[in-house]
Amino acid sequence: MQVQVNGEWRDFPDESTVAQLVEVAGIPERGVAVALNGEVVRRGEWTETVVAKGARIDILTAVQGG
């Protein structure tokens, strides 16, 4: 299925979860927030939140600075 990840269309297996998408995208889980179609998904729900075909995923990483 095709899913938009940070503005780029990518292919993932059907019935993929948020956790699987983050893993396949190669992004470390620490310091990361995920939004599914504009709604933040709590980390504790990543493994049970199934992503639908055509969904929009935004993966944001924390950045230190001043």
All heavy atoms as TSV, in Angstrom:
chain	resi	resn	atom	element	x	y	z
A	1	MET	N	N	0.845	-1.173	0.000
A	1	MET	CA	C	0.000	0.000	0.000
A	1	MET	C	C	0.886	1.229	0.000
A	1	MET	O	O	2.023	1.187	0.461
A	1	MET	CB	C	-0.917	-0.001	1.225
A	1	MET	CG	C	-0.237	0.323	2.529
A	1	MET	SD	S	-1.392	0.493	3.873
A	1	MET	CE	C	-0.237	0.448	5.230
A	2	GLN	N	N	0.387	2.322	-0.512
A	2	GLN	CA	C	1.125	3.583	-0.543
A	2	GLN	C	C	0.680	4.461	0.621
A	2	GLN	O	O	-0.515	4.613	0.890
A	2	GLN	CB	C	0.870	4.309	-1.855
A	2	GLN	CG	C	1.550	3.656	-3.031
A	2	GLN	CD	C	2.511	4.607	-3.687
A	2	GLN	OE1	O	2.169	5.737	-3.965
A	2	GLN	NE2	N	3.718	4.147	-3.905
A	3	VAL	N	N	1.679	5.023	1.318
A	3	VAL	CA	C	1.465	5.910	2.448
A	3	VAL	C	C	2.397	7.100	2.272
A	3	VAL	O	O	3.542	6.929	1.844
A	3	VAL	CB	C	1.775	5.188	3.785
A	3	VAL	CG1	C	1.670	6.126	4.963
A	3	VAL	CG2	C	0.845	4.001	3.977
A	4	GLN	N	N	1.921	8.277	2.604
A	4	GLN	CA	C	2.760	9.469	2.514
A	4	GLN	C	C	3.485	9.666	3.847
A	4	GLN	O	O	2.848	9.853	4.882
A	4	GLN	CB	C	1.907	10.689	2.191
A	4	GLN	CG	C	2.716	11.902	1.835
A	4	GLN	CD	C	1.839	13.070	1.443
A	4	GLN	OE1	O	0.785	13.264	2.017
A	4	GLN	NE2	N	2.280	13.829	0.466
A	5	VAL	N	N	4.808	9.599	3.815
A	5	VAL	CA	C	5.630	9.764	5.014
A	5	VAL	C	C	6.462	11.032	4.843
A	5	VAL	O	O	7.288	11.115	3.941
A	5	VAL	CB	C	6.552	8.543	5.252
A	5	VAL	CG1	C	7.406	8.755	6.488
A	5	VAL	CG2	C	5.732	7.266	5.380
A	6	ASN	N	N	6.196	11.995	5.707
A	6	ASN	CA	C	6.895	13.287	5.643
A	6	ASN	C	C	6.901	13.857	4.225
A	6	ASN	O	O	7.917	14.336	3.732
A	6	ASN	CB	C	8.319	13.163	6.186
A	6	ASN	CG	C	8.339	12.906	7.674
A	6	ASN	OD1	O	7.349	13.093	8.370
A	6	ASN	ND2	N	9.466	12.460	8.182
A	7	GLY	N	N	5.751	13.765	3.563
A	7	GLY	CA	C	5.588	14.358	2.240
A	7	GLY	C	C	6.022	13.494	1.074
A	7	GLY	O	O	5.854	13.881	-0.074
A	8	GLU	N	N	6.570	12.312	1.348
A	8	GLU	CA	C	7.055	11.420	0.288
A	8	GLU	C	C	6.223	10.139	0.272
A	8	GLU	O	O	6.040	9.493	1.297
A	8	GLU	CB	C	8.513	11.081	0.561
A	8	GLU	CG	C	9.136	10.163	-0.456
A	8	GLU	CD	C	10.581	9.821	-0.098
A	8	GLU	OE1	O	11.288	10.685	0.446
A	8	GLU	OE2	O	10.962	8.674	-0.355
A	9	TRP	N	N	5.718	9.759	-0.904
A	9	TRP	CA	C	4.938	8.521	-1.017
A	9	TRP	C	C	5.876	7.327	-0.961
A	9	TRP	O	O	6.888	7.285	-1.659
A	9	TRP	CB	C	4.136	8.506	-2.312
A	9	TRP	CG	C	2.993	9.469	-2.256
A	9	TRP	CD1	C	2.948	10.716	-2.791
A	9	TRP	CD2	C	1.754	9.275	-1.597
A	9	TRP	NE1	N	1.755	11.311	-2.509
A	9	TRP	CE2	C	0.992	10.451	-1.780
A	9	TRP	CE3	C	1.203	8.230	-0.859
A	9	TRP	CZ2	C	-0.291	10.602	-1.260
A	9	TRP	CZ3	C	-0.077	8.380	-0.338
A	9	TRP	CH2	C	-0.810	9.549	-0.536
A	10	ARG	N	N	5.524	6.363	-0.090
A	10	ARG	CA	C	6.344	5.159	0.068
A	10	ARG	C	C	5.435	3.942	0.101
A	10	ARG	O	O	4.268	4.033	0.457
A	10	ARG	CB	C	7.149	5.237	1.371
A	10	ARG	CG	C	8.130	6.412	1.347
A	10	ARG	CD	C	8.992	6.470	2.540
A	10	ARG	NE	N	9.762	5.246	2.688
A	10	ARG	CZ	C	10.662	5.065	3.623
A	10	ARG	NH1	N	10.923	6.003	4.504
A	10	ARG	NH2	N	11.322	3.931	3.715
A	11	ASP	N	N	6.007	2.787	-0.272
A	11	ASP	CA	C	5.268	1.525	-0.247
A	11	ASP	C	C	5.527	0.791	1.063
A	11	ASP	O	O	6.674	0.692	1.506
A	11	ASP	CB	C	5.689	0.632	-1.414
A	11	ASP	CG	C	5.173	1.149	-2.737
A	11	ASP	OD1	O	3.972	1.482	-2.809
A	11	ASP	OD2	O	5.957	1.229	-3.694
A	12	PHE	N	N	4.456	0.278	1.668
A	12	PHE	CA	C	4.520	-0.521	2.892
A	12	PHE	C	C	3.564	-1.695	2.741
A	12	PHE	O	O	2.596	-1.620	1.984
A	12	PHE	CB	C	4.114	0.313	4.113
A	12	PHE	CG	C	5.076	1.414	4.451
A	12	PHE	CD1	C	4.870	2.700	3.989
A	12	PHE	CD2	C	6.201	1.166	5.225
A	12	PHE	CE1	C	5.761	3.719	4.289
A	12	PHE	CE2	C	7.095	2.174	5.529
A	12	PHE	CZ	C	6.870	3.458	5.065
A	13	PRO	N	N	3.810	-2.769	3.484
A	13	PRO	CA	C	2.872	-3.898	3.452
A	13	PRO	C	C	1.493	-3.475	3.983
A	13	PRO	O	O	1.406	-2.605	4.864
A	13	PRO	CB	C	3.508	-4.928	4.385
A	13	PRO	CG	C	4.953	-4.547	4.469
A	13	PRO	CD	C	4.984	-3.055	4.314
A	14	ASP	N	N	0.447	-4.074	3.446
A	14	ASP	CA	C	-0.905	-3.826	3.954
A	14	ASP	C	C	-0.962	-4.153	5.440
A	14	ASP	O	O	-0.258	-5.039	5.922
A	14	ASP	CB	C	-1.927	-4.696	3.209
A	14	ASP	CG	C	-2.117	-4.243	1.766
A	14	ASP	OD1	O	-1.690	-3.126	1.417
A	14	ASP	OD2	O	-2.688	-5.024	0.990
A	15	GLU	N	N	-1.818	-3.444	6.151
A	15	GLU	CA	C	-2.041	-3.661	7.588
A	15	GLU	C	C	-0.819	-3.314	8.444
A	15	GLU	O	O	-0.685	-3.795	9.562
A	15	GLU	CB	C	-2.481	-5.109	7.874
A	15	GLU	CG	C	-3.733	-5.528	7.126
A	15	GLU	CD	C	-4.971	-4.759	7.555
A	15	GLU	OE1	O	-5.181	-4.559	8.759
A	15	GLU	OE2	O	-5.746	-4.354	6.659
A	16	SER	N	N	0.081	-2.468	7.942
A	16	SER	CA	C	1.240	-2.040	8.732
A	16	SER	C	C	0.780	-1.144	9.881
A	16	SER	O	O	-0.169	-0.376	9.744
A	16	SER	CB	C	2.230	-1.263	7.864
A	16	SER	OG	O	2.846	-2.091	6.928
A	17	THR	N	N	1.493	-1.233	10.991
A	17	THR	CA	C	1.205	-0.368	12.135
A	17	THR	C	C	2.149	0.833	12.119
A	17	THR	O	O	3.146	0.833	11.388
A	17	THR	CB	C	1.383	-1.122	13.463
A	17	THR	OG1	O	2.770	-1.479	13.598
A	17	THR	CG2	C	0.495	-2.357	13.543
A	18	VAL	N	N	1.850	1.810	12.942
A	18	VAL	CA	C	2.717	2.980	13.065
A	18	VAL	C	C	4.121	2.529	13.467
A	18	VAL	O	O	5.116	2.992	12.906
A	18	VAL	CB	C	2.140	3.986	14.080
A	18	VAL	CG1	C	3.156	5.065	14.415
A	18	VAL	CG2	C	0.855	4.607	13.545
A	19	ALA	N	N	4.227	1.610	14.424
A	19	ALA	CA	C	5.539	1.122	14.875
A	19	ALA	C	C	6.322	0.511	13.719
A	19	ALA	O	O	7.534	0.741	13.584
A	19	ALA	CB	C	5.371	0.104	16.000
A	20	GLN	N	N	5.669	-0.255	12.874
A	20	GLN	CA	C	6.343	-0.886	11.741
A	20	GLN	C	C	6.814	0.157	10.732
A	20	GLN	O	O	7.907	0.042	10.183
A	20	GLN	CB	C	5.418	-1.905	11.081
A	20	GLN	CG	C	5.171	-3.120	11.951
A	20	GLN	CD	C	4.028	-3.984	11.435
A	20	GLN	OE1	O	3.051	-3.487	10.883
A	20	GLN	NE2	N	4.171	-5.294	11.628
A	21	LEU	N	N	6.005	1.190	10.494
A	21	LEU	CA	C	6.403	2.242	9.564
A	21	LEU	C	C	7.624	2.995	10.069
A	21	LEU	O	O	8.544	3.278	9.302
A	21	LEU	CB	C	5.243	3.216	9.329
A	21	LEU	CG	C	4.360	2.924	8.124
A	21	LEU	CD1	C	3.642	1.606	8.271
A	21	LEU	CD2	C	3.390	4.048	7.910
A	22	VAL	N	N	7.654	3.304	11.360
A	22	VAL	CA	C	8.806	4.001	11.932
A	22	VAL	C	C	10.056	3.136	11.802
A	22	VAL	O	O	11.120	3.603	11.411
A	22	VAL	CB	C	8.543	4.381	13.410
A	22	VAL	CG1	C	9.807	4.892	14.082
A	22	VAL	CG2	C	7.434	5.430	13.502
A	23	GLU	N	N	9.908	1.838	12.078
A	23	GLU	CA	C	11.046	0.916	11.980
A	23	GLU	C	C	11.551	0.812	10.545
A	23	GLU	O	O	12.753	0.931	10.287
A	23	GLU	CB	C	10.649	-0.467	12.492
A	23	GLU	CG	C	11.775	-1.474	12.447
A	23	GLU	CD	C	11.348	-2.850	12.946
A	23	GLU	OE1	O	10.346	-2.958	13.670
A	23	GLU	OE2	O	12.039	-3.819	12.590
A	24	VAL	N	N	10.643	0.602	9.597
A	24	VAL	CA	C	11.026	0.451	8.190
A	24	VAL	C	C	11.633	1.749	7.651
A	24	VAL	O	O	12.551	1.712	6.831
A	24	VAL	CB	C	9.805	0.026	7.340
A	24	VAL	CG1	C	10.105	0.112	5.855
A	24	VAL	CG2	C	9.376	-1.384	7.704
A	25	ALA	N	N	11.166	2.880	8.152
A	25	ALA	CA	C	11.702	4.168	7.712
A	25	ALA	C	C	13.114	4.391	8.243
A	25	ALA	O	O	13.806	5.318	7.810
A	25	ALA	CB	C	10.779	5.298	8.157
A	26	GLY	N	N	13.552	3.537	9.200
A	26	GLY	CA	C	14.907	3.639	9.730
A	26	GLY	C	C	15.111	4.780	10.702
A	26	GLY	O	O	16.212	5.277	10.867
A	27	ILE	N	N	14.031	5.188	11.354
A	27	ILE	CA	C	14.100	6.301	12.296
A	27	ILE	C	C	14.141	5.753	13.718
A	27	ILE	O	O	13.295	4.944	14.096
A	27	ILE	CB	C	12.888	7.228	12.115
A	27	ILE	CG1	C	12.918	7.806	10.693
A	27	ILE	CG2	C	12.876	8.332	13.160
A	27	ILE	CD1	C	11.687	8.537	10.294
A	28	PRO	N	N	15.122	6.174	14.521
A	28	PRO	CA	C	15.171	5.714	15.921
A	28	PRO	C	C	13.909	6.152	16.667
A	28	PRO	O	O	13.385	7.236	16.420
A	28	PRO	CB	C	16.405	6.432	16.492
A	28	PRO	CG	C	17.149	6.967	15.329
A	28	PRO	CD	C	16.193	7.091	14.189
A	29	GLU	N	N	13.424	5.310	17.570
A	29	GLU	CA	C	12.177	5.605	18.271
A	29	GLU	C	C	12.320	6.675	19.345
A	29	GLU	O	O	11.350	7.316	19.706
A	29	GLU	CB	C	11.621	4.326	18.903
A	29	GLU	CG	C	11.097	3.344	17.884
A	29	GLU	CD	C	10.438	2.144	18.529
A	29	GLU	OE1	O	9.977	2.258	19.678
A	29	GLU	OE2	O	10.415	1.095	17.876
A	30	ARG	N	N	13.516	6.855	19.885
A	30	ARG	CA	C	13.694	7.846	20.957
A	30	ARG	C	C	13.653	9.263	20.392
A	30	ARG	O	O	14.252	9.544	19.363
A	30	ARG	CB	C	15.008	7.614	21.688
A	30	ARG	CG	C	14.977	6.330	22.506
A	30	ARG	CD	C	16.150	6.166	23.422
A	30	ARG	NE	N	16.401	7.248	24.368
A	30	ARG	CZ	C	15.764	7.409	25.533
A	30	ARG	NH1	N	14.827	6.570	25.887
A	30	ARG	NH2	N	16.085	8.406	26.331
A	31	GLY	N	N	12.924	10.130	21.083
A	31	GLY	CA	C	12.849	11.527	20.670
A	31	GLY	C	C	12.021	11.744	19.425
A	31	GLY	O	O	12.239	12.701	18.690
A	32	VAL	N	N	11.063	10.847	19.180
A	32	VAL	CA	C	10.256	10.910	17.964
A	32	VAL	C	C	8.777	11.040	18.321
A	32	VAL	O	O	8.291	10.420	19.258
A	32	VAL	CB	C	10.460	9.623	17.116
A	32	VAL	CG1	C	9.488	9.571	15.957
A	32	VAL	CG2	C	11.879	9.545	16.622
A	33	ALA	N	N	8.076	11.867	17.544
A	33	ALA	CA	C	6.619	11.974	17.647
A	33	ALA	C	C	6.039	11.632	16.279
A	33	ALA	O	O	6.654	11.921	15.247
A	33	ALA	CB	C	6.206	13.381	18.062
A	34	VAL	N	N	4.867	11.003	16.280
A	34	VAL	CA	C	4.229	10.599	15.028
A	34	VAL	C	C	2.808	11.142	14.985
A	34	VAL	O	O	2.053	11.030	15.960
A	34	VAL	CB	C	4.195	9.057	14.900
A	34	VAL	CG1	C	3.436	8.642	13.642
A	34	VAL	CG2	C	5.600	8.485	14.877
A	35	ALA	N	N	2.459	11.718	13.831
A	35	ALA	CA	C	1.084	12.159	13.591
A	35	ALA	C	C	0.539	11.353	12.411
A	35	ALA	O	O	1.222	11.174	11.402
A	35	ALA	CB	C	1.032	13.638	13.282
A	36	LEU	N	N	-0.669	10.850	12.569
A	36	LEU	CA	C	-1.354	10.091	11.524
A	36	LEU	C	C	-2.531	10.935	11.060
A	36	LEU	O	O	-3.446	11.221	11.847
A	36	LEU	CB	C	-1.827	8.745	12.076
A	36	LEU	CG	C	-2.709	7.879	11.192
A	36	LEU	CD1	C	-2.008	7.530	9.884
A	36	LEU	CD2	C	-3.124	6.612	11.932
A	37	ASN	N	N	-2.485	11.380	9.809
A	37	ASN	CA	C	-3.517	12.254	9.256
A	37	ASN	C	C	-3.779	13.461	10.154
A	37	ASN	O	O	-4.920	13.849	10.391
A	37	ASN	CB	C	-4.805	11.466	9.002
A	37	ASN	CG	C	-4.615	10.401	7.959
A	37	ASN	OD1	O	-3.896	10.592	6.982
A	37	ASN	ND2	N	-5.227	9.248	8.163
A	38	GLY	N	N	-2.690	14.041	10.676
A	38	GLY	CA	C	-2.792	15.255	11.470
A	38	GLY	C	C	-3.071	15.069	12.949
A	38	GLY	O	O	-3.110	16.041	13.691
A	39	GLU	N	N	-3.248	13.830	13.405
A	39	GLU	CA	C	-3.524	13.534	14.815
A	39	GLU	C	C	-2.338	12.811	15.429
A	39	GLU	O	O	-1.896	11.789	14.898
A	39	GLU	CB	C	-4.773	12.659	14.956
A	39	GLU	CG	C	-6.047	13.310	14.463
A	39	GLU	CD	C	-6.533	14.418	15.377
A	39	GLU	OE1	O	-6.345	14.311	16.608
A	39	GLU	OE2	O	-7.089	15.398	14.851
A	40	VAL	N	N	-1.834	13.320	16.548
A	40	VAL	CA	C	-0.704	12.687	17.219
A	40	VAL	C	C	-1.111	11.301	17.721
A	40	VAL	O	O	-2.187	11.125	18.283
A	40	VAL	CB	C	-0.206	13.551	18.401
A	40	VAL	CG1	C	0.869	12.826	19.199
A	40	VAL	CG2	C	0.326	14.879	17.883
A	41	VAL	N	N	-0.235	10.324	17.488
A	41	VAL	CA	C	-0.448	8.957	17.965
A	41	VAL	C	C	0.481	8.750	19.163
A	41	VAL	O	O	1.697	8.889	19.028
A	41	VAL	CB	C	-0.134	7.909	16.869
A	41	VAL	CG1	C	-0.362	6.498	17.392
A	41	VAL	CG2	C	-0.974	8.172	15.630
A	42	ARG	N	N	-0.085	8.445	20.312
A	42	ARG	CA	C	0.730	8.202	21.504
A	42	ARG	C	C	1.620	6.987	21.289
A	42	ARG	O	O	1.204	6.006	20.679
A	42	ARG	CB	C	-0.157	7.977	22.713
A	42	ARG	CG	C	-0.928	9.192	23.101
A	42	ARG	CD	C	-1.778	8.906	24.302
A	42	ARG	NE	N	-2.559	10.101	24.611
A	42	ARG	CZ	C	-3.198	10.262	25.739
A	42	ARG	NH1	N	-3.190	9.313	26.649
A	42	ARG	NH2	N	-3.874	11.375	25.944
A	43	ARG	N	N	2.835	7.064	21.819
A	43	ARG	CA	C	3.809	5.981	21.633
A	43	ARG	C	C	3.240	4.631	22.078
A	43	ARG	O	O	3.485	3.610	21.444
A	43	ARG	CB	C	5.095	6.288	22.400
A	43	ARG	CG	C	6.175	5.254	22.162
A	43	ARG	CD	C	7.467	5.591	22.872
A	43	ARG	NE	N	7.950	6.921	22.554
A	43	ARG	CZ	C	8.694	7.215	21.490
A	43	ARG	NH1	N	9.009	6.265	20.643
A	43	ARG	NH2	N	9.109	8.434	21.277
A	44	GLY	N	N	2.492	4.590	23.141
A	44	GLY	CA	C	1.909	3.346	23.629
A	44	GLY	C	C	0.888	2.737	22.680
A	44	GLY	O	O	0.509	1.579	22.827
A	45	GLU	N	N	0.445	3.509	21.685
A	45	GLU	CA	C	-0.551	3.031	20.716
A	45	GLU	C	C	0.066	2.694	19.358
A	45	GLU	O	O	-0.641	2.265	18.452
A	45	GLU	CB	C	-1.643	4.086	20.549
A	45	GLU	CG	C	-2.401	4.367	21.837
A	45	GLU	CD	C	-3.359	5.535	21.721
A	45	GLU	OE1	O	-3.329	6.261	20.698
A	45	GLU	OE2	O	-4.132	5.738	22.658
A	46	TRP	N	N	1.372	2.893	19.212
A	46	TRP	CA	C	2.017	2.658	17.916
A	46	TRP	C	C	1.846	1.231	17.425
A	46	TRP	O	O	1.608	1.016	16.242
A	46	TRP	CB	C	3.510	2.960	17.992
A	46	TRP	CG	C	3.874	4.417	18.032
A	46	TRP	CD1	C	3.030	5.479	18.196
A	46	TRP	CD2	C	5.169	4.963	17.914
A	46	TRP	NE1	N	3.731	6.651	18.198
A	46	TRP	CE2	C	5.056	6.363	18.029
A	46	TRP	CE3	C	6.431	4.404	17.741
A	46	TRP	CZ2	C	6.152	7.214	17.957
A	46	TRP	CZ3	C	7.522	5.246	17.674
A	46	TRP	CH2	C	7.381	6.644	17.765
A	47	THR	N	N	1.997	0.247	18.310
A	47	THR	CA	C	1.951	-1.157	17.873
A	47	THR	C	C	0.550	-1.620	17.528
A	47	THR	O	O	0.399	-2.625	16.847
A	47	THR	CB	C	2.549	-2.094	18.934
A	47	THR	OG1	O	1.832	-1.931	20.150
A	47	THR	CG2	C	4.030	-1.818	19.152
A	48	GLU	N	N	-0.466	-0.911	17.979
A	48	GLU	CA	C	-1.841	-1.333	17.697
A	48	GLU	C	C	-2.560	-0.431	16.698
A	48	GLU	O	O	-3.683	-0.733	16.282
A	48	GLU	CB	C	-2.638	-1.417	18.993
A	48	GLU	CG	C	-2.678	-0.121	19.764
A	48	GLU	CD	C	-3.105	-0.284	21.202
A	48	GLU	OE1	O	-2.590	-1.184	21.872
A	48	GLU	OE2	O	-3.964	0.503	21.629
A	49	THR	N	N	-1.919	0.664	16.284
A	49	THR	CA	C	-2.543	1.591	15.338
A	49	THR	C	C	-2.178	1.192	13.913
A	49	THR	O	O	-1.033	1.343	13.479
A	49	THR	CB	C	-2.098	3.045	15.614
A	49	THR	OG1	O	-2.439	3.379	16.964
A	49	THR	CG2	C	-2.782	4.009	14.667
A	50	VAL	N	N	-3.164	0.664	13.195
A	50	VAL	CA	C	-2.968	0.227	11.810
A	50	VAL	C	C	-3.135	1.430	10.888
A	50	VAL	O	O	-4.050	2.236	11.046
A	50	VAL	CB	C	-3.973	-0.886	11.443
A	50	VAL	CG1	C	-3.834	-1.287	9.982
A	50	VAL	CG2	C	-3.781	-2.091	12.354
A	51	VAL	N	N	-2.245	1.529	9.917
A	51	VAL	CA	C	-2.254	2.640	8.974
A	51	VAL	C	C	-2.985	2.211	7.709
A	51	VAL	O	O	-2.703	1.149	7.151
A	51	VAL	CB	C	-0.804	3.067	8.647
A	51	VAL	CG1	C	-0.791	4.198	7.638
A	51	VAL	CG2	C	-0.079	3.465	9.921
A	52	ALA	N	N	-3.910	3.043	7.258
A	52	ALA	CA	C	-4.693	2.740	6.060
A	52	ALA	C	C	-3.974	3.227	4.805
A	52	ALA	O	O	-3.173	4.171	4.848
A	52	ALA	CB	C	-6.064	3.400	6.148
A	53	LYS	N	N	-4.280	2.592	3.694
A	53	LYS	CA	C	-3.752	2.989	2.391
A	53	LYS	C	C	-4.064	4.470	2.163
A	53	LYS	O	O	-5.164	4.933	2.435
A	53	LYS	CB	C	-4.422	2.132	1.319
A	53	LYS	CG	C	-4.063	2.498	-0.084
A	53	LYS	CD	C	-4.815	1.620	-1.051
A	53	LYS	CE	C	-4.608	2.086	-2.472
A	53	LYS	NZ	N	-5.404	1.304	-3.405
A	54	GLY	N	N	-3.067	5.217	1.695
A	54	GLY	CA	C	-3.263	6.628	1.381
A	54	GLY	C	C	-3.138	7.564	2.570
A	54	GLY	O	O	-3.316	8.766	2.429
A	55	ALA	N	N	-2.816	7.024	3.740
A	55	ALA	CA	C	-2.699	7.851	4.943
A	55	ALA	C	C	-1.494	8.780	4.847
A	55	ALA	O	O	-0.566	8.555	4.076
A	55	ALA	CB	C	-2.563	6.963	6.179
A	56	ARG	N	N	-1.542	9.827	5.659
A	56	ARG	CA	C	-0.425	10.770	5.749
A	56	ARG	C	C	0.217	10.629	7.123
A	56	ARG	O	O	-0.436	10.797	8.140
A	56	ARG	CB	C	-0.916	12.199	5.551
A	56	ARG	CG	C	0.226	13.202	5.431
A	56	ARG	CD	C	-0.272	14.632	5.267
A	56	ARG	NE	N	-0.582	15.167	6.590
A	56	ARG	CZ	C	-1.781	15.592	6.992
A	56	ARG	NH1	N	-2.807	15.536	6.173
A	56	ARG	NH2	N	-1.961	16.070	8.198
A	57	ILE	N	N	1.491	10.301	7.145
A	57	ILE	CA	C	2.248	10.137	8.383
A	57	ILE	C	C	3.307	11.232	8.452
A	57	ILE	O	O	4.046	11.439	7.495
A	57	ILE	CB	C	2.962	8.763	8.424
A	57	ILE	CG1	C	1.967	7.616	8.355
A	57	ILE	CG2	C	3.860	8.646	9.649
A	57	ILE	CD1	C	1.205	7.376	9.607
A	58	ASP	N	N	3.360	11.919	9.577
A	58	ASP	CA	C	4.424	12.890	9.824
A	58	ASP	C	C	5.230	12.369	10.999
A	58	ASP	O	O	4.691	12.128	12.074
A	58	ASP	CB	C	3.849	14.267	10.139
A	58	ASP	CG	C	3.098	14.850	8.958
A	58	ASP	OD1	O	3.721	15.006	7.897
A	58	ASP	OD2	O	1.893	15.138	9.093
A	59	ILE	N	N	6.532	12.155	10.773
A	59	ILE	CA	C	7.436	11.684	11.820
A	59	ILE	C	C	8.366	12.838	12.152
A	59	ILE	O	O	9.111	13.310	11.295
A	59	ILE	CB	C	8.223	10.439	11.354
A	59	ILE	CG1	C	7.274	9.333	10.940
A	59	ILE	CG2	C	9.157	9.971	12.464
A	59	ILE	CD1	C	7.940	8.121	10.314
A	60	LEU	N	N	8.304	13.282	13.400
A	60	LEU	CA	C	9.078	14.438	13.830
A	60	LEU	C	C	10.088	14.023	14.875
A	60	LEU	O	O	9.767	13.240	15.768
A	60	LEU	CB	C	8.135	15.494	14.423
A	60	LEU	CG	C	6.935	15.857	13.549
A	60	LEU	CD1	C	5.921	16.642	14.329
A	60	LEU	CD2	C	7.402	16.634	12.335
A	61	THR	N	N	11.299	14.543	14.769
A	61	THR	CA	C	12.328	14.231	15.764
A	61	THR	C	C	12.633	15.481	16.563
A	61	THR	O	O	12.617	16.602	16.047
A	61	THR	CB	C	13.622	13.721	15.095
A	61	THR	OG1	O	14.058	14.678	14.146
A	61	THR	CG2	C	13.393	12.395	14.402
A	62	ALA	N	N	12.919	15.272	17.853
A	62	ALA	CA	C	13.278	16.373	18.740
A	62	ALA	C	C	14.681	16.857	18.397
A	62	ALA	O	O	15.567	16.062	18.081
A	62	ALA	CB	C	13.223	15.913	20.184
A	63	VAL	N	N	14.868	18.158	18.451
A	63	VAL	CA	C	16.157	18.751	18.155
A	63	VAL	C	C	16.539	19.665	19.294
A	63	VAL	O	O	15.737	20.468	19.753
A	63	VAL	CB	C	16.107	19.564	16.834
A	63	VAL	CG1	C	17.417	20.237	16.549
A	63	VAL	CG2	C	15.689	18.677	15.677
A	64	GLN	N	N	17.783	19.526	19.756
A	64	GLN	CA	C	18.281	20.394	20.820
A	64	GLN	C	C	18.824	21.660	20.200
A	64	GLN	O	O	19.341	21.654	19.093
A	64	GLN	CB	C	19.409	19.698	21.565
A	64	GLN	CG	C	19.040	19.255	22.932
A	64	GLN	CD	C	20.238	18.643	23.631
A	64	GLN	OE1	O	20.996	17.883	23.044
A	64	GLN	NE2	N	20.407	18.977	24.883
A	65	GLY	N	N	18.706	22.729	20.927
A	65	GLY	CA	C	19.255	23.966	20.418
A	65	GLY	C	C	18.979	25.120	21.361
A	65	GLY	O	O	18.333	24.962	22.379
A	66	GLY	N	N	19.427	26.230	20.993
A	66	GLY	CA	C	19.215	27.377	21.858
A	66	GLY	C	C	19.168	28.650	21.105
A	66	GLY	O	O	19.121	28.785	19.948
